[in-house]
Structure formats: C-alpha cells, structure tokens
Amino acid sequence: MRQPFSILLVLIFLASWAKAQTLLVPDRVFDGMELHTDWVVAVQGNKIVYAGPEAGLSRKASYQRKDLQGMTLMPGLIEGHSHLLLHPYNETEWNDQVLKESPAERAIRGVVHAKASLLAGVTTMRDLGSEGAGYTDVYLKKTIEEGIIPGPRLLVAGPAIVATGAYGPKGFHEGVTVPLGAVPVSGRDAAIQEVRTQMGNGVDLIKIYADYRWKTGEPSQPTFLQEEIDAMVAAATTAGRYVVAHASTPEGMRRAILGGVETIEHGDGGTMEIFQLMKEKKVAFCPTIAAGDATEQYKGWNKDKEPDTDRIVQKKKSFRLALEAGVDIVFGGDVGVFAHGENYRELELMVAYGMEPLKALQSATAVNARVLHLDGLGKIEAGFLADIIAVEGDPTQHIQQMRNVRFVMKDGVVYKSE
C-alpha cells in the first residue's frame, strides 16, 4: 500500500508544481533596461525562469499561458519616496493629519493606500517617514509580509530625524506640547542614540532633514552641523543601514553629500556644482517633482492656463542640471502629498521636464533596484523575483500609458488581471 500512496504524493507535487508555472505572452517586454518584441516571460513559483523568444523556451506545454495582447510587460515599479501614512493635503492639511488623526486611523488609511499602490503597479516602495505616526510604518510592513493585507514590499524609515526646533507642527506658545512630525535631536551623542533607537525598532534606513524652515514662511536653512550628519551616517552604516537626506538648499545638500548619505530628496536649489559633487560621490537624486506640482495646484495654480510658478521654474532648472551632471535619478514622487495609486504622475513629469521615457522607466525599475540595494528586483531576467506588471500600449513611446496598468504580479502572486 505504501508504493501507491508514495506515487500519489509525487503526482500531487508535480501537479502543483506545474500549476505554478505561468507563461506571459505580451506584445513587448521592457526588461528594466531595453525594450524587446517577440519575447515571452516564464514564471515558476515566485521566480522568473525564462525571458526571451518563445522558441528558446523548453517544455512550453507545461506552462499555463497568459496572453497580454497589446500590452507591454515590465518589472514592477519601485517607488523611491512615499508616505503611506499621509493622504493628499487638499483633503486634510499636513498639520491636521499630524495633530488630529490618530496613529490607528492613519494605519487604517495606510492599508488602503498600500493596496492602491500595488494595484497601480508599484510592487516595492520606500516609505520615507511616518510623519508623526511613530513606527506605524514598521508594522504596516510586517502585516504585508505576513500576508494579512496586500501591498508592495516596503523599505521603511520610521520617524525622520530633525534638528531640535526645526520641524512642525508649529505656531503654538511654549506652554503647549504638540506631537511632532519627526524626532528632534541636538548634538552628536543624541543623534547617534536616536539612529540606534530607530534601528532597534525595526527601520530599514534612516531619514534626516539636512535643512528646513526655522519659521513658517522663511526660506529653508541648513539645520544639522556637519559633525552631526557624519555621526548619524557612521552609526547607520556601521549597522548595515544607510541614510537619506531631505535637502533643498545648496549648503544642506553639500553637508549631506559630504556626510555620506546615499540619496538626496527634493534638491530644489541644487546647482551644477552640487550635482557634480553628487556624481563624484555616487549620491543619487530623488527630485519628487509630482509633490511640488501638486502643492502648487493646491495653492491655486492652474498649470494648463497660467505660467509656471517660481517653485516650478526652479524645479525644472534643478532637474535639468541633475540630468546634465549625469547623477542617478531615483523615481519617487512623494506620493501621499497627492493620491496613492497615482504614482504615474512622477513618471509623466520626469518626461515633461526633459527625461527620455526609456530613461524614466529605467529609473523606476533597474536603477532604483540598484540604488536601493534591492537584489533580484527591477529586471525581467531569469533568476529574478516575479514582480511583473503589464500596461496597455508602449510606455517607452507614450509615458502616459503607465496610467493603464492591467496586470500585477508580486512575488509570483497575481493581484490584478484585466
């Protein structure tokens, strides 16, 4: 009796193994670097096992075929700058989100935001600051990893680190204690202690504010001293983590770059000298164009009828300088400032501001995977994880097609198929 039972177990195993094999057949494949026609992609379990002409695939009959006619298959998008615990500022101002929405409410909102991002084709997301919600992002990541809720795989920063007195909410007299959107520190020792505390609480990386507005309405100024930035980077890198910096002034950017951060976020005031220093030090640039575009519209700017505002003019200038300097561009729109699931806005604006569509798509896939240390992601290649999406048409010719995501697979599991 044992032999037939053993054969039955083998047959069940083989059947489940075969069922887990999928052959994706689109019109074209963007592999993270180049566009190919007449390619297919074979998935077994959670891995890509073949990408290339169909004639080169052996045992084709063992795969379940999925035709994606008229579509482009590509790696899942890697969002480099997001805030899952925020929602658009034209719905609720940032101050009110921090002061009036509890961490529990914001966690519930984060569940909705995570699903919206995933269905929009974002299979990996770097969340850069819980903005007053403590370590809620760490637990949002945990519930996604445990399969409790659907969402992108996350890299989380927990609460950002700011110089004492530099961050908000502000506008209250000294006798009023309000929750802040980040953790304030002063001095080398306190900065090191906070970095270690955050790592102990489960963050994947550290976010610092190298500059900010000391008073509402003032221009940004550098906040941390060079020795403070140096110390925070040393504490993080010693433990196998890295640091990113919010920085928009030339001096704030310079201090962060020299301190050893890996990416500069925003960089509105970047000069050619600063971007050349970034290129030299291999520091990547996340311009967050879509956030500035959204907030200017919230203030009343009609982008279709009115001239560019000063902020938009400066953003276009800094982005152009970064392209000319040849720094790595990180796709990351600061989503949360605008609606989750509309991550495509950043890609459209990167192209509108002068980047080739192919380069923008590389930024959102292979480049971000390299810059963010995501081995096995960002490419359609044998041996890589099966994070795969399909969009209508050809986004290398019309970047607006990134609005039309019709198929989403993350880690071999299909979450959307239209």
Secondary structure as a PSIPRED ss2 file (coil, helix, strand):
# PSIPRED VFORMAT (PSIPRED V4.0)

   1 M C   1.000  0.000  0.000
   2 R H   0.000  1.000  0.000
   3 Q H   0.000  1.000  0.000
   4 P H   0.000  1.000  0.000
   5 F H   0.000  1.000  0.000
   6 S H   0.000  1.000  0.000
   7 I H   0.000  1.000  0.000
   8 L H   0.000  1.000  0.000
   9 L H   0.000  1.000  0.000
  10 V H   0.000  1.000  0.000
  11 L H   0.000  1.000  0.000
  12 I H   0.000  1.000  0.000
  13 F H   0.000  1.000  0.000
  14 L H   0.000  1.000  0.000
  15 A H   0.000  1.000  0.000
  16 S H   0.000  1.000  0.000
  17 W H   0.000  1.000  0.000
  18 A H   0.000  1.000  0.000
  19 K H   0.000  1.000  0.000
  20 A C   1.000  0.000  0.000
  21 Q E   0.000  0.000  1.000
  22 T E   0.000  0.000  1.000
  23 L E   0.000  0.000  1.000
  24 L E   0.000  0.000  1.000
  25 V E   0.000  0.000  1.000
  26 P E   0.000  0.000  1.000
  27 D E   0.000  0.000  1.000
  28 R E   0.000  0.000  1.000
  29 V E   0.000  0.000  1.000
  30 F E   0.000  0.000  1.000
  31 D C   1.000  0.000  0.000
  32 G C   1.000  0.000  0.000
  33 M C   1.000  0.000  0.000
  34 E C   1.000  0.000  0.000
  35 L E   0.000  0.000  1.000
  36 H E   0.000  0.000  1.000
  37 T E   0.000  0.000  1.000
  38 D C   1.000  0.000  0.000
  39 W E   0.000  0.000  1.000
  40 V E   0.000  0.000  1.000
  41 V E   0.000  0.000  1.000
  42 A E   0.000  0.000  1.000
  43 V E   0.000  0.000  1.000
  44 Q E   0.000  0.000  1.000
  45 G C   1.000  0.000  0.000
  46 N C   1.000  0.000  0.000
  47 K E   0.000  0.000  1.000
  48 I E   0.000  0.000  1.000
  49 V E   0.000  0.000  1.000
  50 Y E   0.000  0.000  1.000
  51 A E   0.000  0.000  1.000
  52 G E   0.000  0.000  1.000
  53 P E   0.000  0.000  1.000
  54 E H   0.000  1.000  0.000
  55 A H   0.000  1.000  0.000
  56 G H   0.000  1.000  0.000
  57 L C   1.000  0.000  0.000
  58 S C   1.000  0.000  0.000
  59 R C   1.000  0.000  0.000
  60 K H   0.000  1.000  0.000
  61 A H   0.000  1.000  0.000
  62 S H   0.000  1.000  0.000
  63 Y C   1.000  0.000  0.000
  64 Q E   0.000  0.000  1.000
  65 R E   0.000  0.000  1.000
  66 K E   0.000  0.000  1.000
  67 D E   0.000  0.000  1.000
  68 L E   0.000  0.000  1.000
  69 Q E   0.000  0.000  1.000
  70 G E   0.000  0.000  1.000
  71 M E   0.000  0.000  1.000
  72 T E   0.000  0.000  1.000
  73 L E   0.000  0.000  1.000
  74 M E   0.000  0.000  1.000
  75 P E   0.000  0.000  1.000
  76 G C   1.000  0.000  0.000
  77 L E   0.000  0.000  1.000
  78 I E   0.000  0.000  1.000
  79 E E   0.000  0.000  1.000
  80 G E   0.000  0.000  1.000
  81 H E   0.000  0.000  1.000
  82 S E   0.000  0.000  1.000
  83 H C   1.000  0.000  0.000
  84 L C   1.000  0.000  0.000
  85 L C   1.000  0.000  0.000
  86 L C   1.000  0.000  0.000
  87 H C   1.000  0.000  0.000
  88 P C   1.000  0.000  0.000
  89 Y C   1.000  0.000  0.000
  90 N C   1.000  0.000  0.000
  91 E C   1.000  0.000  0.000
  92 T C   1.000  0.000  0.000
  93 E C   1.000  0.000  0.000
  94 W H   0.000  1.000  0.000
  95 N H   0.000  1.000  0.000
  96 D H   0.000  1.000  0.000
  97 Q H   0.000  1.000  0.000
  98 V H   0.000  1.000  0.000
  99 L H   0.000  1.000  0.000
 100 K H   0.000  1.000  0.000
 101 E C   1.000  0.000  0.000
 102 S C   1.000  0.000  0.000
 103 P H   0.000  1.000  0.000
 104 A H   0.000  1.000  0.000
 105 E H   0.000  1.000  0.000
 106 R H   0.000  1.000  0.000
 107 A H   0.000  1.000  0.000
 108 I H   0.000  1.000  0.000
 109 R H   0.000  1.000  0.000
 110 G H   0.000  1.000  0.000
 111 V H   0.000  1.000  0.000
 112 V H   0.000  1.000  0.000
 113 H H   0.000  1.000  0.000
 114 A H   0.000  1.000  0.000
 115 K H   0.000  1.000  0.000
 116 A H   0.000  1.000  0.000
 117 S H   0.000  1.000  0.000
 118 L H   0.000  1.000  0.000
 119 L H   0.000  1.000  0.000
 120 A C   1.000  0.000  0.000
 121 G C   1.000  0.000  0.000
 122 V E   0.000  0.000  1.000
 123 T E   0.000  0.000  1.000
 124 T E   0.000  0.000  1.000
 125 M E   0.000  0.000  1.000
 126 R E   0.000  0.000  1.000
 127 D E   0.000  0.000  1.000
 128 L C   1.000  0.000  0.000
 129 G C   1.000  0.000  0.000
 130 S C   1.000  0.000  0.000
 131 E C   1.000  0.000  0.000
 132 G C   1.000  0.000  0.000
 133 A C   1.000  0.000  0.000
 134 G C   1.000  0.000  0.000
 135 Y C   1.000  0.000  0.000
 136 T H   0.000  1.000  0.000
 137 D H   0.000  1.000  0.000
 138 V H   0.000  1.000  0.000
 139 Y H   0.000  1.000  0.000
 140 L H   0.000  1.000  0.000
 141 K H   0.000  1.000  0.000
 142 K H   0.000  1.000  0.000
 143 T H   0.000  1.000  0.000
 144 I H   0.000  1.000  0.000
 145 E H   0.000  1.000  0.000
 146 E C   1.000  0.000  0.000
 147 G C   1.000  0.000  0.000
 148 I C   1.000  0.000  0.000
 149 I C   1.000  0.000  0.000
 150 P C   1.000  0.000  0.000
 151 G C   1.000  0.000  0.000
 152 P C   1.000  0.000  0.000
 153 R E   0.000  0.000  1.000
 154 L E   0.000  0.000  1.000
 155 L E   0.000  0.000  1.000
 156 V E   0.000  0.000  1.000
 157 A C   1.000  0.000  0.000
 158 G C   1.000  0.000  0.000
 159 P C   1.000  0.000  0.000
 160 A C   1.000  0.000  0.000
 161 I E   0.000  0.000  1.000
 162 V E   0.000  0.000  1.000
 163 A E   0.000  0.000  1.000
 164 T C   1.000  0.000  0.000
 165 G C   1.000  0.000  0.000
 166 A C   1.000  0.000  0.000
 167 Y C   1.000  0.000  0.000
 168 G C   1.000  0.000  0.000
 169 P C   1.000  0.000  0.000
 170 K C   1.000  0.000  0.000
 171 G C   1.000  0.000  0.000
 172 F C   1.000  0.000  0.000
 173 H C   1.000  0.000  0.000
 174 E C   1.000  0.000  0.000
 175 G C   1.000  0.000  0.000
 176 V C   1.000  0.000  0.000
 177 T C   1.000  0.000  0.000
 178 V C   1.000  0.000  0.000
 179 P C   1.000  0.000  0.000
 180 L C   1.000  0.000  0.000
 181 G C   1.000  0.000  0.000
 182 A C   1.000  0.000  0.000
 183 V E   0.000  0.000  1.000
 184 P E   0.000  0.000  1.000
 185 V E   0.000  0.000  1.000
 186 S C   1.000  0.000  0.000
 187 G C   1.000  0.000  0.000
 188 R H   0.000  1.000  0.000
 189 D H   0.000  1.000  0.000
 190 A H   0.000  1.000  0.000
 191 A H   0.000  1.000  0.000
 192 I H   0.000  1.000  0.000
 193 Q H   0.000  1.000  0.000
 194 E H   0.000  1.000  0.000
 195 V H   0.000  1.000  0.000
 196 R H   0.000  1.000  0.000
 197 T H   0.000  1.000  0.000
 198 Q H   0.000  1.000  0.000
 199 M H   0.000  1.000  0.000
 200 G H   0.000  1.000  0.000
 201 N C   1.000  0.000  0.000
 202 G C   1.000  0.000  0.000
 203 V C   1.000  0.000  0.000
 204 D C   1.000  0.000  0.000
 205 L C   1.000  0.000  0.000
 206 I E   0.000  0.000  1.000
 207 K E   0.000  0.000  1.000
 208 I E   0.000  0.000  1.000
 209 Y E   0.000  0.000  1.000
 210 A C   1.000  0.000  0.000
 211 D E   0.000  0.000  1.000
 212 Y E   0.000  0.000  1.000
 213 R C   1.000  0.000  0.000
 214 W C   1.000  0.000  0.000
 215 K C   1.000  0.000  0.000
 216 T C   1.000  0.000  0.000
 217 G C   1.000  0.000  0.000
 218 E C   1.000  0.000  0.000
 219 P C   1.000  0.000  0.000
 220 S C   1.000  0.000  0.000
 221 Q E   0.000  0.000  1.000
 222 P E   0.000  0.000  1.000
 223 T C   1.000  0.000  0.000
 224 F C   1.000  0.000  0.000
 225 L C   1.000  0.000  0.000
 226 Q H   0.000  1.000  0.000
 227 E H   0.000  1.000  0.000
 228 E H   0.000  1.000  0.000
 229 I H   0.000  1.000  0.000
 230 D H   0.000  1.000  0.000
 231 A H   0.000  1.000  0.000
 232 M H   0.000  1.000  0.000
 233 V H   0.000  1.000  0.000
 234 A H   0.000  1.000  0.000
 235 A H   0.000  1.000  0.000
 236 A H   0.000  1.000  0.000
 237 T H   0.000  1.000  0.000
 238 T H   0.000  1.000  0.000
 239 A C   1.000  0.000  0.000
 240 G C   1.000  0.000  0.000
 241 R C   1.000  0.000  0.000
 242 Y C   1.000  0.000  0.000
 243 V E   0.000  0.000  1.000
 244 V E   0.000  0.000  1.000
 245 A E   0.000  0.000  1.000
 246 H E   0.000  0.000  1.000
 247 A E   0.000  0.000  1.000
 248 S C   1.000  0.000  0.000
 249 T C   1.000  0.000  0.000
 250 P H   0.000  1.000  0.000
 251 E H   0.000  1.000  0.000
 252 G H   0.000  1.000  0.000
 253 M H   0.000  1.000  0.000
 254 R H   0.000  1.000  0.000
 255 R H   0.000  1.000  0.000
 256 A H   0.000  1.000  0.000
 257 I H   0.000  1.000  0.000
 258 L H   0.000  1.000  0.000
 259 G H   0.000  1.000  0.000
 260 G C   1.000  0.000  0.000
 261 V C   1.000  0.000  0.000
 262 E C   1.000  0.000  0.000
 263 T E   0.000  0.000  1.000
 264 I E   0.000  0.000  1.000
 265 E E   0.000  0.000  1.000
 266 H E   0.000  0.000  1.000
 267 G C   1.000  0.000  0.000
 268 D C   1.000  0.000  0.000
 269 G C   1.000  0.000  0.000
 270 G C   1.000  0.000  0.000
 271 T C   1.000  0.000  0.000
 272 M H   0.000  1.000  0.000
 273 E H   0.000  1.000  0.000
 274 I H   0.000  1.000  0.000
 275 F H   0.000  1.000  0.000
 276 Q H   0.000  1.000  0.000
 277 L H   0.000  1.000  0.000
 278 M H   0.000  1.000  0.000
 279 K H   0.000  1.000  0.000
 280 E H   0.000  1.000  0.000
 281 K H   0.000  1.000  0.000
 282 K C   1.000  0.000  0.000
 283 V C   1.000  0.000  0.000
 284 A E   0.000  0.000  1.000
 285 F E   0.000  0.000  1.000
 286 C E   0.000  0.000  1.000
 287 P C   1.000  0.000  0.000
 288 T C   1.000  0.000  0.000
 289 I H   0.000  1.000  0.000
 290 A H   0.000  1.000  0.000
 291 A H   0.000  1.000  0.000
 292 G H   0.000  1.000  0.000
 293 D H   0.000  1.000  0.000
 294 A H   0.000  1.000  0.000
 295 T H   0.000  1.000  0.000
 296 E H   0.000  1.000  0.000
 297 Q H   0.000  1.000  0.000
 298 Y H   0.000  1.000  0.000
 299 K C   1.000  0.000  0.000
 300 G C   1.000  0.000  0.000
 301 W C   1.000  0.000  0.000
 302 N C   1.000  0.000  0.000
 303 K C   1.000  0.000  0.000
 304 D C   1.000  0.000  0.000
 305 K C   1.000  0.000  0.000
 306 E C   1.000  0.000  0.000
 307 P C   1.000  0.000  0.000
 308 D C   1.000  0.000  0.000
 309 T C   1.000  0.000  0.000
 310 D H   0.000  1.000  0.000
 311 R H   0.000  1.000  0.000
 312 I H   0.000  1.000  0.000
 313 V H   0.000  1.000  0.000
 314 Q H   0.000  1.000  0.000
 315 K H   0.000  1.000  0.000
 316 K H   0.000  1.000  0.000
 317 K H   0.000  1.000  0.000
 318 S H   0.000  1.000  0.000
 319 F H   0.000  1.000  0.000
 320 R H   0.000  1.000  0.000
 321 L H   0.000  1.000  0.000
 322 A H   0.000  1.000  0.000
 323 L H   0.000  1.000  0.000
 324 E H   0.000  1.000  0.000
 325 A H   0.000  1.000  0.000
 326 G C   1.000  0.000  0.000
 327 V C   1.000  0.000  0.000
 328 D C   1.000  0.000  0.000
 329 I E   0.000  0.000  1.000
 330 V C   1.000  0.000  0.000
 331 F C   1.000  0.000  0.000
 332 G C   1.000  0.000  0.000
 333 G C   1.000  0.000  0.000
 334 D C   1.000  0.000  0.000
 335 V E   0.000  0.000  1.000
 336 G C   1.000  0.000  0.000
 337 V C   1.000  0.000  0.000
 338 F C   1.000  0.000  0.000
 339 A C   1.000  0.000  0.000
 340 H C   1.000  0.000  0.000
 341 G C   1.000  0.000  0.000
 342 E C   1.000  0.000  0.000
 343 N C   1.000  0.000  0.000
 344 Y H   0.000  1.000  0.000
 345 R H   0.000  1.000  0.000
 346 E H   0.000  1.000  0.000
 347 L H   0.000  1.000  0.000
 348 E H   0.000  1.000  0.000
 349 L H   0.000  1.000  0.000
 350 M H   0.000  1.000  0.000
 351 V H   0.000  1.000  0.000
 352 A H   0.000  1.000  0.000
 353 Y C   1.000  0.000  0.000
 354 G C   1.000  0.000  0.000
 355 M C   1.000  0.000  0.000
 356 E C   1.000  0.000  0.000
 357 P H   0.000  1.000  0.000
 358 L H   0.000  1.000  0.000
 359 K H   0.000  1.000  0.000
 360 A H   0.000  1.000  0.000
 361 L H   0.000  1.000  0.000
 362 Q H   0.000  1.000  0.000
 363 S H   0.000  1.000  0.000
 364 A H   0.000  1.000  0.000
 365 T H   0.000  1.000  0.000
 366 A H   0.000  1.000  0.000
 367 V H   0.000  1.000  0.000
 368 N H   0.000  1.000  0.000
 369 A H   0.000  1.000  0.000
 370 R H   0.000  1.000  0.000
 371 V H   0.000  1.000  0.000
 372 L C   1.000  0.000  0.000
 373 H C   1.000  0.000  0.000
 374 L C   1.000  0.000  0.000
 375 D C   1.000  0.000  0.000
 376 G C   1.000  0.000  0.000
 377 L C   1.000  0.000  0.000
 378 G C   1.000  0.000  0.000
 379 K C   1.000  0.000  0.000
 380 I C   1.000  0.000  0.000
 381 E C   1.000  0.000  0.000
 382 A C   1.000  0.000  0.000
 383 G C   1.000  0.000  0.000
 384 F C   1.000  0.000  0.000
 385 L E   0.000  0.000  1.000
 386 A C   1.000  0.000  0.000
 387 D C   1.000  0.000  0.000
 388 I E   0.000  0.000  1.000
 389 I E   0.000  0.000  1.000
 390 A E   0.000  0.000  1.000
 391 V E   0.000  0.000  1.000
 392 E E   0.000  0.000  1.000
 393 G C   1.000  0.000  0.000
 394 D C   1.000  0.000  0.000
 395 P C   1.000  0.000  0.000
 396 T C   1.000  0.000  0.000
 397 Q C   1.000  0.000  0.000
 398 H C   1.000  0.000  0.000
 399 I H   0.000  1.000  0.000
 400 Q H   0.000  1.000  0.000
 401 Q H   0.000  1.000  0.000
 402 M H   0.000  1.000  0.000
 403 R H   0.000  1.000  0.000
 404 N C   1.000  0.000  0.000
 405 V E   0.000  0.000  1.000
 406 R E   0.000  0.000  1.000
 407 F E   0.000  0.000  1.000
 408 V E   0.000  0.000  1.000
 409 M E   0.000  0.000  1.000
 410 K E   0.000  0.000  1.000
 411 D C   1.000  0.000  0.000
 412 G C   1.000  0.000  0.000
 413 V E   0.000  0.000  1.000
 414 V E   0.000  0.000  1.000
 415 Y E   0.000  0.000  1.000
 416 K E   0.000  0.000  1.000
 417 S E   0.000  0.000  1.000
 418 E C   1.000  0.000  0.000
